[in-house]
């Protein structure tokens, strides 16, 4: 699996994921579990929604 997420994209996803999880805990809602998706994709560095479109936020080398 080739990584398709740049550092900025990963940082934003981590922040959004943590915020959604915290809000889910605060409001006692299972919707907080949705925050696991951006958190997981940022930790592995690969977004399955980017793959079919051959989209990448990584910087071009060279």
C-alpha positions, 0 to 999 in steps of 0.5 A, a space after each residue: 500500500 503506497 502512502 497517499 497522504 502528506 504531513 499536513 493532511 495527516 495532522 489535520 485528520 488527527 486533530 479532527 479525529 480527536 475532536 470528534 471522539 472527545 465530542 462524542 464522549 462529552 455528549 455521550 453519543 456513539 457518533 464519536 466513533 466516527 472520529 476513529 476513521 480520520 484518526 486511523 487513516 492518518 496513522 497509516 498514511 493512506 486514504 482509501 477514498 483517494 486511491 480510486 481517483 489517484 489523488 495524493 497530498 504528498 509532496 512531489 519529490 524531484 
